[in-house]
Amino acid sequence: QITLKESGPTLVKPTQTLTLTCTFSGFSLTSSGVGVGWIRQPPGKALEYLAYIYGNDDKRYSPSLKSRLTINKDTSKNQVVLTMTNIDPVDTATYYCAHSLFNSGWYFDYWGQGTLVTVSA
Amino acid sequence: DIQLTQSPSFLSASVGDRVTITCRTSQGISSFLAWYQQKPGKAPKLLIYGASTLQSGVPSRFSGSGSGTEFTLTISSLQPEDFAVYYCQQLNGYPLFTFGPGTKVDIK
């Protein structure tokens, strides 16, 4: 059974760096045919793709946020870590991580429950 | 960059109604499109991928069609548990994984 769970701070001050961890089970992030993505959703707004990491360590970023994002994986801990620099109140959102497979077209078939991050002084 | 639009952005319907939501992309993406359902306070749930393939466990009243730049999600007979927000997502244009703005399906 595949599960994912996001963790990190609930409150962050502007200009700080946000670090979020996605801890997963039920799959291994070691092959090119599997990947984990990060998606966020500001309150009352739409989903926004942030970053993606393939099992072969290839990485993709949203062009609009690329300069602020870094995604990495720790296969020994079954974790994917997303860092976002220079946080701003507009980054207040629920942050999700999600699993995808080449065999199912890379769509996000399993999602974490999400973690709400509030950016405020 | 590829852009996704959804129409309508909001629709009000009754239980038993047939509901259709459209997603359009600014460039052709073949059939690399998915539909997600999101209920309040919950993570999105994958309904359809590859434009028309039903994800395992999803009721057959949900169906998807289209290719290229225009896609539709149809709910053949709306049920009380289907009131939610629906998002399309593309995986063939740049940037990958782009989501549409969403369509809220509300109770009439």
Interface residues (C-beta under 8 A of the other chain):
Chain A: G37 I39 A46 L47 E48 Y49 Y52 R60 S62 P63 Y96 A98 S104 G105 W106 Y107 F108 D109 W111 G112 Q113 G114
Chain B: D1 F32 A34 Y36 Q38 A43 P44 K45 L46 Y49 G50 Q55 Y87 Q89 L91 Y94 P95 L96 F97 T98 F99 G100 P101 G102
